[in-house]
Amino acid sequence: MGPGAGPGPALAGVLADLVLAVHAAFVAFVVLGLVAILAGGVRGWPWVRSLRLRVLHLAAIAGVTLEAWTGIECPLTTWENALRLRAGQGPYGTGFIADWLSRLIYYQAPAWVFTTGYTAFAVLVVIAWWWVPPRRRGTDARSR
């Protein structure tokens, strides 16, 4: 791709905000997903035992933890930063919504803090898998 290829600055800024929103939704899925699984286990919500949901949830936190342990930057972060630079912005959000989403998911700390936090969270997800075990469709009387 040549220097003129890719979106123009205005579109790149919009796309960067869109990538940021997707990133925030991913973080919400991982964090709020565990909250929902634990609450659903206590309250008897059958949907939190969906094998598909639980595999996606476990894979999401496993991917984040693997990135942290190997030192790989999240592809969404890389993509957003490239778009922001293309738009003539500094890395991370501009505008009200983008700024607040950035504050929620990007913060400064040594790498080991993130690796430890992601690993601890992954352990909690595995414990939740045991405490609120997923079920295949048809293996629970409530799902029939």
CORWO-V853277 format. One record per residue. N is the residue number from 1. RES is the residue in one small letter. PSI is psi in whole degrees, -180 to 180 (none if undefined). NEAR is the number of other C-alpha atoms within 12 Angstrom. Layout:
BEGIN
N_RES_PSI_NEAR + N_RES_PSI_NEAR
END
This chain:
BEGIN
1_m_134_6 + 2_g_176_6 + 3_p_-24_8 + 4_g_-7_9 + 5_a_155_10 + 6_g_176_16 + 7_p_153_22 + 8_g_171_19 + 9_p_-43_20 + 10_a_-46_18 + 11_l_-38_18 + 12_a_-39_26 + 13_g_-41_31 + 14_v_-44_25 + 15_l_-38_28 + 16_a_-42_41 + 17_d_-37_36 + 18_l_-44_26 + 19_v_-41_30 + 20_l_-42_39 + 21_a_-41_27 + 22_v_-41_23 + 23_h_-46_30 + 24_a_-39_28 + 25_a_-38_20 + 26_f_-47_25 + 27_v_-44_26 + 28_a_-41_21 + 29_f_-45_23 + 30_v_-50_32 + 31_v_-54_26 + 32_l_-25_20 + 33_g_-44_31 + 34_l_-42_34 + 35_v_-46_21 + 36_a_-40_27 + 37_i_-46_37 + 38_l_-45_30 + 39_a_-41_20 + 40_g_-32_23 + 41_g_-41_23 + 42_v_-42_16 + 43_r_-6_14 + 44_g_27_18 + 45_w_117_19 + 46_p_-30_29 + 47_w_-23_27 + 48_v_-8_34 + 49_r_7_37 + 50_s_124_27 + 51_l_-40_24 + 52_r_-49_16 + 53_l_-46_26 + 54_r_-37_32 + 55_v_-44_24 + 56_l_-42_21 + 57_h_-47_36 + 58_l_-42_31 + 59_a_-38_21 + 60_a_-50_29 + 61_i_-31_33 + 62_a_-41_26 + 63_g_-43_26 + 64_v_-44_33 + 65_t_-41_31 + 66_l_-42_22 + 67_e_-43_21 + 68_a_-44_24 + 69_w_-30_21 + 70_t_-6_14 + 71_g_20_16 + 72_i_131_17 + 73_e_143_20 + 74_c_131_26 + 75_p_-31_18 + 76_l_-39_28 + 77_t_-46_27 + 78_t_-46_19 + 79_w_-45_25 + 80_e_-46_35 + 81_n_-40_29 + 82_a_-41_26 + 83_l_-40_32 + 84_r_-42_32 + 85_l_-40_25 + 86_r_-33_26 + 87_a_-1_26 + 88_g_18_21 + 89_q_164_22 + 90_g_169_17 + 91_p_145_25 + 92_y_169_38 + 93_g_153_35 + 94_t_157_25 + 95_g_159_16 + 96_f_-56_12 + 97_i_-47_19 + 98_a_-40_29 + 99_d_-45_21 + 100_w_-38_19 + 101_l_-40_28 + 102_s_-43_30 + 103_r_-32_17 + 104_l_-36_20 + 105_i_-11_26 + 106_y_124_21 + 107_y_164_14 + 108_q_128_12 + 109_a_160_11 + 110_p_152_11 + 111_a_-36_19 + 112_w_-28_17 + 113_v_-44_16 + 114_f_-45_25 + 115_t_-44_25 + 116_t_-44_19 + 117_g_-45_21 + 118_y_-41_27 + 119_t_-44_23 + 120_a_-40_19 + 121_f_-41_27 + 122_a_-39_29 + 123_v_-41_19 + 124_l_-39_26 + 125_v_-41_35 + 126_v_-41_25 + 127_i_-41_18 + 128_a_-34_28 + 129_w_-40_27 + 130_w_-45_17 + 131_w_-40_19 + 132_v_78_30 + 133_p_141_27 + 134_p_158_34 + 135_r_145_23 + 136_r_152_21 + 137_r_132_17 + 138_g_-6_14 + 139_t_-5_15 + 140_d_132_18 + 141_a_-31_10 + 142_r_-20_15 + 143_s_-3_17 + 144_r_none_9
END
